[in-house]
Amino acid sequence: MVKLTRARKSYKCYSCKSSIEKGDKYAKKSISIGSPNKVDYENRGGTPIMVMHGLRTTEPICQQCISK
């Protein structure tokens, strides 16, 4: 079961692109872009640098998309 949150402002559903109005209930879904767990270490000009190959973000999902 997904925990629903009441919207404090209007959002756009990540899945179906419909609008989530202020006061409606929605869920947050974690989306990964790339590979956030992959980290490489490089040496540039004598300075070690950590290179991330992805990121993780949370996006709003409407109630209709959750129940599908």
C-alpha positions as CSV (number, residue, x, y, z in Angstrom):
1,M,0.0,0.0,0.0
2,V,1.3,3.4,-1.0
3,K,1.1,6.3,1.4
4,L,-0.8,9.2,-0.1
5,T,0.0,12.9,0.6
6,R,-2.3,15.9,0.3
7,A,-1.0,18.3,-2.3
8,R,-0.1,21.8,-1.1
9,K,0.3,23.1,-4.6
10,S,-0.6,21.9,-8.1
11,Y,1.6,19.2,-9.7
12,K,1.8,17.2,-12.9
13,C,1.6,13.4,-12.7
14,Y,4.9,11.9,-13.9
15,S,3.1,8.9,-15.4
16,C,0.1,10.2,-17.3
17,K,0.9,13.9,-17.3
18,S,-2.5,14.9,-15.9
19,S,-2.7,17.7,-13.4
20,I,-2.8,17.1,-9.6
21,E,-4.7,20.1,-8.1
22,K,-4.1,21.6,-4.7
23,G,-5.8,19.5,-2.0
24,D,-5.9,16.3,-4.1
25,K,-4.1,13.2,-2.8
26,Y,-1.0,11.9,-4.6
27,A,2.0,9.6,-4.0
28,K,5.7,10.1,-4.5
29,K,7.6,7.6,-6.7
30,S,11.4,7.4,-6.7
31,I,12.8,7.5,-10.2
32,S,16.4,6.7,-11.1
33,I,18.1,8.3,-14.1
34,G,21.2,6.5,-15.2
35,S,23.0,4.3,-12.7
36,P,23.1,6.2,-9.3
37,N,25.1,3.5,-7.6
38,K,28.0,3.5,-10.1
39,V,30.8,5.8,-8.9
40,D,34.2,6.1,-10.6
41,Y,37.3,7.8,-9.2
42,E,39.5,9.7,-11.6
43,N,42.7,11.7,-11.2
44,R,42.6,15.0,-13.0
45,G,45.6,17.2,-12.6
46,G,46.7,15.5,-9.4
47,T,43.3,16.0,-7.7
48,P,41.2,12.9,-7.1
49,I,37.6,13.4,-8.5
50,M,34.5,11.3,-7.8
51,V,32.3,10.9,-10.9
52,M,28.6,9.9,-10.4
53,H,26.9,8.2,-13.4
54,G,23.3,8.9,-12.4
55,L,20.9,10.4,-9.9
56,R,17.7,9.6,-8.1
57,T,14.7,11.9,-7.8
58,T,11.1,11.7,-6.5
59,E,8.2,12.5,-8.8
60,P,4.5,12.9,-8.0
61,I,2.0,10.2,-9.2
62,C,-1.8,10.7,-9.2
63,Q,-4.2,8.3,-7.5
64,Q,-5.5,6.9,-10.8
65,C,-2.0,5.8,-11.9
66,I,-1.4,4.2,-8.5
67,S,-4.5,2.0,-8.6
68,K,-3.6,0.7,-12.1
